[in-house]
């Protein structure tokens, strides 16, 4: 059985994302990038504004976050932030998502 994480992204408006079966989370902290896999050591860190990428059975997903707090504990990750938006499509992501390509 493959170990996975859960991921919660919470804003002042409420829970923005509740994901199970997450294999990896990549984010920018104020002191650099981090990749979080299952069984990561407990951690509380300042999250820098930027992209948060997570991967699950459905593929890679990207959110753009405002600054916030990232907590790793108890088999999962909680992100507290003031704003979340879907990441804009870039030419590199068109092929992955199947969008924005010329016929």
C-alpha positions as CSV (number, residue, x, y, z in Angstrom):
1,X,0.0,0.0,0.0
2,X,1.3,3.4,-1.0
3,X,1.5,6.0,1.8
4,X,-0.2,9.3,1.1
5,X,-1.0,12.6,2.8
6,X,-4.0,14.7,3.2
7,X,-4.0,18.4,2.4
8,X,-6.2,21.2,3.6
9,X,-6.0,24.8,2.4
10,X,-8.0,27.2,4.6
11,X,-8.8,30.8,4.0
12,X,-10.8,33.3,6.2
13,X,-13.8,32.3,4.1
14,X,-13.5,28.6,5.0
15,X,-11.9,25.4,3.7
16,X,-10.8,26.0,0.1
17,X,-9.4,22.6,-0.6
18,X,-9.7,19.2,1.1
19,X,-7.6,16.5,-0.7
20,X,-6.9,13.0,0.3
21,X,-4.4,10.6,-1.3
22,X,-1.8,13.2,-1.9
23,X,1.6,11.9,-2.8
24,X,3.7,15.1,-2.7
25,X,3.3,18.8,-2.0
26,X,5.7,21.4,-3.3
27,X,5.6,25.0,-2.0
28,X,7.7,28.1,-1.4
29,X,8.6,29.0,2.1
30,X,10.1,32.4,3.1
31,X,13.5,30.7,3.2
32,X,13.2,28.6,0.0
33,X,11.4,25.7,-1.7
34,X,10.2,22.6,0.1
35,X,8.9,19.2,-1.1
36,X,6.8,17.2,1.4
37,X,6.3,13.5,1.1
38,X,4.5,11.1,3.4
39,X,6.2,10.6,6.8
40,X,7.8,14.1,6.7
41,X,8.9,15.4,10.0
42,X,6.5,17.7,11.8
43,X,7.0,21.3,10.7
44,X,5.5,24.8,11.0
45,X,6.8,27.3,8.5
46,X,6.1,30.7,7.0
47,X,4.7,30.3,3.5
48,X,5.8,32.8,0.8
49,X,3.3,34.0,-1.8
50,X,3.5,31.8,-4.9
51,X,2.5,28.4,-6.2
52,X,1.6,25.3,-4.3
53,X,1.7,22.1,-6.3
54,X,0.3,18.8,-5.2
55,X,0.1,15.5,-6.8
56,X,-2.6,12.8,-6.4
57,X,-4.2,10.0,-8.5
58,X,-5.7,12.7,-10.7
59,X,-2.4,14.2,-11.6
60,X,-0.6,17.5,-10.7
61,X,-2.6,20.4,-9.4
62,X,-1.4,24.0,-8.9
63,X,-2.8,26.8,-6.7
64,X,-1.5,30.3,-6.3
65,X,-1.4,31.3,-2.7
66,X,-0.9,34.5,-0.7
67,X,1.5,34.4,2.2
68,X,0.5,32.2,5.1
69,X,1.5,29.3,7.4
70,X,2.2,25.7,6.4
71,X,1.9,23.0,9.1
72,X,3.0,19.3,8.6
73,X,1.7,17.0,11.3
74,X,-0.4,13.9,12.0
75,X,-0.1,12.5,8.4
76,X,-1.1,15.7,6.6
77,X,-0.6,19.3,5.7
78,X,-2.6,22.3,6.7
79,X,-2.1,25.6,4.9
80,X,-3.6,28.8,6.3
81,X,-3.6,31.7,3.8
82,X,-5.7,34.8,3.1
83,X,-6.2,34.1,-0.7
84,X,-6.2,31.2,-3.1
85,X,-6.5,31.4,-6.9
86,X,-6.1,28.7,-9.5
87,X,-2.7,29.0,-11.2
88,X,-2.8,30.5,-14.6
89,X,-2.0,28.3,-17.6
90,X,1.5,28.5,-18.9
91,X,2.7,27.1,-22.3
92,X,4.5,24.4,-20.3
93,X,1.3,23.3,-18.6
94,X,-0.9,23.2,-21.8
95,X,0.4,19.8,-22.8
96,X,-0.3,18.4,-19.3
97,X,-3.8,19.8,-19.1
98,X,-4.7,19.4,-22.8
99,X,-5.8,23.0,-23.0
100,X,-4.8,26.0,-25.1
101,X,-3.3,24.1,-27.9
102,X,-3.7,25.1,-31.6
103,X,-5.5,22.4,-33.6
